[in-house]
Amino acid sequence: MFIKKSNKGNNPPLPPGPKPLPLLGNLLSLNPDLHTYFTTLASDYGPIFTLWFGKKVGIVISSPAIAKEVLKDQDTTFANHDVPVAGFESSYGGIDIVWSPYGPEWRMLRKICVREMLSSTNLDSVYELRRNELRKTIKFFHTRRGKPVNFGEQMFLTVLNVITNMLWGGTVKEDERAKLGAEFRQFFAKIIAVLGSPNISDFYPALARFDLQGIQKKIRALAKRFDEIFERMIQQKVKISGQSGKEKKDFLQFLLQQVKDEGDANKIPLTISHIKAILMDLVVGGTDTTSNTIEFTMAEIMNKPQVMRKIHEELDRVVGKDRMVEETDIQKLPYLYSVMKEGLRLHPVFPFLIPHCPSQTSTIAGYTIPKGARVFINIWAIHRDPSVWENPSEFRPQRFLDGKWDYSGNDFNYFPFGSGRRICAGTAMAERMFMFSLASMIHSFEWKLPQGDKLDLTEKCGIMLRKKIPLVAIPIPRFSDPSLYE
């Protein structure tokens, strides 16, 4: 039999779900837009249901109460992520923060990142870096005023420059900006697409060694290109480490020093492979996620002229039109904060978070969840639940103005950054980049679509949610003094 239906030992049954085919399970009926497909199935089978991906059990959850059982009540049991072959290959054998199993090694890696790069103190210390990169982007848009620009590409490149500068001090030069923005983004998109592709090797582990779809080969080739960059940066840092330079140490130099200082037998050793895996997480994960969210939210704003008008009014009241936005202004922009939260509600970067994987068989909502199952938390559906959100599909920032909702992970009606032990480590960084970037772009320019174009808000779903049609828009300067754009 394909599924054992007996309840030996009085174990509860699996959650309900569509009938699987022998060997194939439900693979043939899967829709590429999993976020909407899973939401439709939930209306038929309830807030927790089972799908069979070949021989792999999938559990889909679309209820705040059941999500709380997984991510809070039984957080330790579900603290691992289900590692696909592509994830394993792209993270130096699953030793990064995303895919590493919960335990001492994972805690060490997360602690290093949070304390040394993503803490509020460290983010404060690199404010000038964020400011300089945003000013370059504003200058770039000003040179193309009145002409169509790919908004998402430029936001991607801005975030990429900030992160790589924090990591190892390297940025994309201004004269290379337009060319490399598209090239880097396409490269990153390939990695994300491969990571999100259904892979026979994941569903039938006995066939993994044959790599029937060539996914392992593709991800190895993509990861190799990143590895060459990381290796080059590491060699440069090693070369200058012996020199008596006075430059401020970047994150990569700190990591290399940790490898060098490993002499404590009680400590888990940090290796060069760990460093490369961390760099991969921060460069790929930190860049695309933030720029995607900024692009989606800008598209939603442009689709609602009254929202754009309110943002302009708030910015003009707080900042005025005789200077640029500074990060110190951000806390005085409650309406823009509500815009960000609404963007994250409608278009969460990871619509199912990163799928979780129980370390032992457990009971959730009265059903058995087998050890090793792939557990999807459909936050895309939870964020659009009509019993919680009025007009859930509409972009309405005012719903967040009362301050009731935050993204600390404690409210399971709204948790765009996840919850529990695996909550996103880069929330503070993402918030600063999002708010500062969006405030700067909207304050400095009016934005309109090229003549004849229509705004398309269609989502493309994979492991990450992205805009199906890139946002191409025309920047029109708002300031009469052109020196502000220099």
N, C-alpha and C positions, 0 to 999 in steps of 0.2 A: 504493500500500500504506500501511496505517496505521503499521506499524513496519518499519523497515529491518532485516532480519535478516542481511544480508551482513556479512562480516568483512573489509572492505577494509583493506589495510594490516596484516592480522593482528591487529586490535584484538580484545580479549576481548569476549565478548557481554555484554549487560545481565544482571543477576541474574534468576533465574527468577521466575515469578509467574503469577497466574490470567490466562487468556486474555482480552484486551480486545476490546470491540466496536468496530467502525469508528466513528470520530468521538467516541463517548461514552467509550471506554476502559472502565474498571471503575467508573465513577460510579454506575451503577444498583445495584451490589451492595454499596455502602458501608453500613456500620452506624453509626448516630449515636454509639454507644459505641466510638470508634475504638481505645481502649487495649486492650479485650478482643478486638475484631475483628482488630486487627493481630497480637495474640498468638496467636489461633487460626490465622491464615494462616501464621504462622511455623512452626507445627507441621507444616504441609503442604509449605511451600516452602523452609524453612530459615531460618537466622538473618539472611539478607539477601535481600530479594525486591523485585520491581518492581510498582508499580501505575501505571496510567495515569489521570490525572485530566483527561479530555478530551485536550488536546494537551500537557498538562504531565506530565513524568516524575516519579513519586514513588518514592523508595527508602526502604525501612523496614529498620532495623537493630535487632536484639534480642540481640546477643552482646557481651559485654565486650571480647573480643579485636578485633572489627571496630569497635566504638565507639572503641577506643584508636587504631586506624588513622586514623579520621576526626578525632578531637579532639586527638590528640597527634602522631602520626607525620606527618600531613598537615594540621596545624592551620591553617597559613597559607592553604592552598588552600580550606579549608572555613570560614574565619573570617567569611564573610558570612552574614547571615540572608536567607531567602527572604521578600521583602516583599510581603504581600498588599495589595490596593487599600485595604482598611479600615485596615491598619497605616500605609500611606502618608498617608492622609487625616487620621488621628488624631495624627500626629507632625509636623505642619507640613511635609509633604513628605519624610518619612523622614530628618529631621536630628537625631533623638534618639539615645540610647545603644543602645536596643534594635534599631532598624532601620537606622541609619546604616551604610554599608559600611565594612569594615575599612580603616583608613588614618589619615593624620595628623589629620583632623577628628574621627574617632571617638576616637582616643587622647587628644586634647585634652579632649573632653567627659567621658570616663571619668576622666581624671586630676583634673579639677576636682571631680567628684562624690566620688571616693574620698578625695582629699586634704582637701577643705574641709567635707564633710558626713559621710562614712561612715567616716572614720579612727577608730581606737580613742581617740585623744586627744580628738577632737571629741565622740565618743559619751560619753566620760567627763564632758565638760564640761556635758552636758545630762542628767545623771542625775536631777537634781531634777525636771526636766520629766517624765521617764518615771514617776518616783515619784509625783508629784502627780496625774497622770492615772490611774494605777492605784488610788490611794487614792480618787479620785472614783468610779471604777467599783465598788470595794468598798462604798463608802457607798451607791451607787445600789442594788446588789444587797441590801444590808442593809435598805433601806427597803421592799424587795419580798420580804423573807424569808417563806418559806412559800407563795409564789405563783409560778406558772410565769413564766419569763422566756426571751426568745430569746437564748441564750448567744452565738451567733455574731454577732448584730447588735451586742451590747455590746462584744465584743472588737474588732469592726470599727471602732466609733466610738472606742474607746480608742486603737488604733493610728493612726487618722486624725488624732486630736487631737495625738498625739505628733509625727507627721510634719509636719502643717501648722504646728504651733508651731515646729518646727525650721526650716521653710522661711520663714515670714513672721510668726509670732507670733500666729496666730489660732486660736481653739478654739471648739468648739460649746459654748454655755452650758448649764449643768446643767439648767435648766428646759425646755430644748428637746431634751434628750437622747433620750428615748424616741421622739419623733416623727421627729427628723432621722436617728437611727440607721437606721430602716427606709427612709427616703426616699433617703439617700445610698447605702445598700447596693444598693437596687434600681437606682439610676442607674448605679452602677459595674457591676452585673451585666449591664445592657443593653450597655454598651461591650464587656465581655469576651465576651458572647454574639455580638455582631456580628463581633468580631475572629475568633471561632472558627467562624463560619458558613461552610460551603462556598459559594464565590462563582463564578458562571459567568465573571465578568470576569477572575478569576485563571487559570481553566482555558483560556479562549479569549480571549487578549489583544485580538484584532481586534474583539471584541464589547464591550470595556470601556467604550467611549464611550456605549453605550446603557444601561448600568447596569440590566440586565434585572430584577434582583431588588430593586432599590432600596437595596442595601446602602451604596453610596457616599452616597446621600442621607441615610440613617439616621445613618451615622457622622459626617457633616458636622454634622447637627443636634445630636448629642450632644457633639461636640468644640467646637461653638460655645458651648455652655453653660459648658464648662470655660474656654474662652478668655475669656469675660466675667469669670469669677472671677479668672483670672490677670491680666487687664488692669486690673481694679480694684485688685488687690494691688500691681501694679507702679506704678500712678499714685499710690497712697498712699505707697509707699516713695520715689518720686521727689520727692513733695511735701515729705516730712520730711527728705530727704537734705541739704538746705541749712540745716536747723535744727541748732543746737548741742546736740542731745540727748545724754544720757549712757547711753542704753540700749544693751545689748549687741547688736552687729550679728547679724542672722540671715542665713541662706544666700542669700535673695533679695537682700538689700542687698549682699552680697559679689559676686553675679553682676552686678548692675547697675553696681557699681564697675569690674568687669572690662570691661564694654562701654565705659564712660566712658574707661578708661585705654588703650584699644587705639590705640597710636601706633607700635608696633614693626612695621616692614615685614616682619620675619621670622616674626611670629606669625600664626596663623590667626585672623581676627577672630571674636569672639563677638558674636552678634546678639541682638536681643530675641526673634526667633523661636526661636533656640537655647534661650534661657532658658525660654520657654513649653514647648518640647518636653521639656526636662529636668524641669520641674515636673510635666508630664503623666506622665512615667515614674515619678517618685517618689511622686506622690499615688495614681495608679491602680495601678501595679505593686507599690509597697511596702505599701499598705494591705490590699488584698484577699488577697494571697499569704500574709501573716503570719496574718491573722485566720482564713482558711480552714484553715490547718494547725493552729492552736490549737483550732479547733472540732472538726476531725476527731479530733485526739488526745484531747481531752476525751471525745468519744463512745466512743472505743476504751477509755479508762480506765474509764468508767462501765459498760461492757460486761464488764469484768473486775474484780470487787470485790477480788480478791486484789492486783491492781496498785494500786488506790486505797489499800488498806490499807498496802502497803509505802511508798507515797509519803507518807502521813500519818505513818507511823513515822519515816521519814527526816527530814521537816520538823520533827516534834516534838522529835526528838533534837538537831537542829542549831539550830533557831530557838526552840523552846519554844512555850508558848501564852500568854505574857504580853506579847508584842510582835508587830509585823507583820514579814513578810519584807523584807529589804533586799537590794539587788543584790549586796552583798559576800558574802551567804550562798550565792549560786548555785554558786560553785566547790566548795562543800562538799556538793553534792547529786548524787553520781555516778549514783544510781538514776534521778533525774529526768532527767538528761542522756541516759541510755539510753532512757527513755520518749520523749524528743523525737526521738532518732535513729530509733527504731522507727516513730514516726508519720510521719517523712519517708520511710522506706523503703516503707511500705505505701501511702502517699498522697502521692507527690511532686507538688508544686504544678503543675509543667509536665510532664505524663506523657511528652512527646516532646521536652523542652526547647523552645526556639524553633527551628523547622526551619531547618537549615543549607542553604547553597547554594554549590556549588563555583564558583570563579571561572574554572576551566578544567577540561576533561575530564580525568579521572584514573582510576586503577585502584585499587579497594579489594577485598580478599579475592579477587583474581583476576578481578573483573568490571569492566566499564566503567561509570563514573558520569559521565553527560554534564554538561557545563557548564550551569549554570542549573537543574539538577534540584532538587526539594524533598526534602531528606534528613531523615527522622524518626529520631531515636535513641529507641527505646522503652524508657526507663528504668523504666517501670512493670513491663514484663515482666522486665527484667534484675534488678530488685529482688525479683522473685518466682521466680527461677530455682531449681528444686529441687536442682540439682546444686551450688548454692552455699549456699542457705538451707534449714535443716531446718524442716519444716512452714511453708513460705513464706507461706501465707495467714493464718497465726495471728499475733495481736499478742503478741509475746514479748520484752519489753524486755531480759530477762536476756541475750539473744544479744549485746548491745553492752557488757556490763559489763567484758569483758576489755580494752577500749580498743583493740581491733584496728582498728576501722572509724572513719574520720573523713570529713569532707566537703570535703577539700582539692581534690578532683578528680583525685587521683593513683591512686586505686583504682577501676578500671572495673567492679567488682562493685557499688559503692555510690557514687553521685555525684549526690545530689538537687539540688545547686546548679549542676550542669553541670561543665565542665572546659575547660581551654585558655584561649585569649584571651577567649572570650566567657563565662567563668564569671561567675556572679552577683556584681555589685559590692556588693550589700547583705547579704552573708552575716553579717557581724559584727552589723549592726543587727537582722537577723531573729533571730539566736540570742539576743541580749539581750532583745528584746521577748517572744519565745516563752517563754524560761525564767522571766523575772521575772513575766510575766502568769500562766502556768500555776501556778507556785509560789504566787503570791499568792492566786489563786482557790481552789486546793485546800487551802491552809493555813487560809484564813479561813472556808471553808464546807464542809459536807457537801452532796452533790448527789444528788438523786433525780428520777426521772421522774414526771410527773403520773400519777395513778391511771388505770389502763387503757391507758396509752401503752406502746408497745414501741419499743425502740431500733433505729433503722434506719441501717445503715452504707453504704447504697447510694451509689455515686459517680455524678456527672454529669460527662461528659467534653466538653470543648471545647478551646480553646487552654490552658485552665486546668482543673484538677480541683477540683470542689467537691462538697460534701455535697448529695445530691439533696433530702433532707428536713431542714430546719433543726433544730438541736438545741434543743429547748425543755426546760428543767430547772428544778427548784425548789431555791433556795439555802437552806440551814439553817445558821445561825451556829454555829461551833465554840467561840467564846470566851465565857466567862461575863461578862467585863467589856465592857459595851456601848460604853464610851468608846473602845475600840480601833477601832471602826468609824466614828468621827467624823473 
